């Protein structure tokens, strides 16, 4: 709760200061802001919820205190974020929910969006052969068939104990009665005005018809409340076949979008086996449980941890360690670019890519002293560790728009019994496609996560991706979302995940390294400087908190270091378990004032 508390106190102080003093107060430097970050995690002896928003974390706690388990609480948080964090929380998008029950069962609910039936490989290619990236990122053509309602219901039915209507009650209340707009939300809505004002319903609901919401004002969302009520009453089928479906399909038809009633009726959330990999680190047995395709995250994180096995990692502020990890990221992202896609549509060599022997081959290509050039580093060949070969490598070096202040949102929940949920979901860019349907919810622009034109980096994240990730009806676009749960000697140890497009993979990997290798206190783990390399473009993006001496030495080794003040890498919302006391340690990321609540 502390980061949120600090944010609230800061906002109150700012509002009560005279104008000049306000300007001075706001002018605190990034470095000063970092000094104010909490130094320790929030502690709870029984349970913990960590999300981007205090009201959503409270919704989870409310359900836990009513006797719900971690999955009941997670579904409550998911629906609550759809109300209080409109940039990313959603019912108009999709995501992944990873669960590990205290009895050892694990599951992965894939509720990623799908391409509509009219979607095709060249749907964003103009007559002159160029890519219409605006169509892939803004408005009705950029929308994938939403999966959240189906995913939440599937998770609840499979692992929860409560009724949908009960876990949705906090969200319905928040939508109906409204909630005070935070400084963060007011700033985010203002920043997204150019996008939101292009769509009349978005303009009315989220921009107050152009007047903008000020901090402290109440945001009520009656249309969304009505939609949520219907889902609570009739189940997710209502979203896909009922009045909500009809409203969405009508709006699509009116605005020349592709999604039809048939697309909605055909949507299915899927239960998949999570990826699992074991590591022996400093005498302890660790198991990482993470996201399978259509996420690239679990493969990337496991491949990276395999490559780093046997490397002498000291600290993520030690140049030699950063060099190893950055070179590892470079190779993992080259592999992502070549091989990862929706495995329901083509073979993805998951086994080969996550094989420690393949990792040893990749490790052998790293010069411990000099940065490689991404031009020369290509995807490896995991086929030797796999029965089938993967796809062909596409290369390009188009200019990306990395680390934009877009949104996705991750939350972690652990209950008193030790059940754990890591959930990451998204509408892709902040406020998604910008379009809000009459049902009161924003639609995603996740179609941009496909390979919109082979060989050309995607618009929002500059990712070069393979032919296997091109658009086809019913296919899920490749994702970087990486909800992850870690066991230490067979016991629940760490729950983590992040937003941030491709930087999700780096942020999650760094949080795992800090936890498993360095035994860091969870808040210190989350606060620590982050860096990211995605192979193309060939640059090592680092938060400005990375010590200057480290940056200089990395540059001397040939890394093209790009510092990103105020442009954070990830927003990790994690829970660590104290192995001796079983205490739940909630580490909310202070970069965008997350909220950990425990008891
Ligand atoms: O699933 C993905 O990989 C992306 N659509 C996630 C987008 C994202 O994290 C944007 N947030 N910062």
Boltz pocket constraint, residues with backbone or C-beta under 6 A from the ligand:
constraints:
  - pocket:
      binder: B
      contacts: [[A, 404], [A, 405], [A, 406], [A, 407], [A, 408], [A, 426], [A, 428], [A, 429], [A, 430], [A, 446], [A, 449], [A, 478], [A, 479], [A, 480], [A, 481], [A, 498], [A, 499], [A, 500], [A, 501], [A, 502], [A, 504]]
      max_distance: 6.0
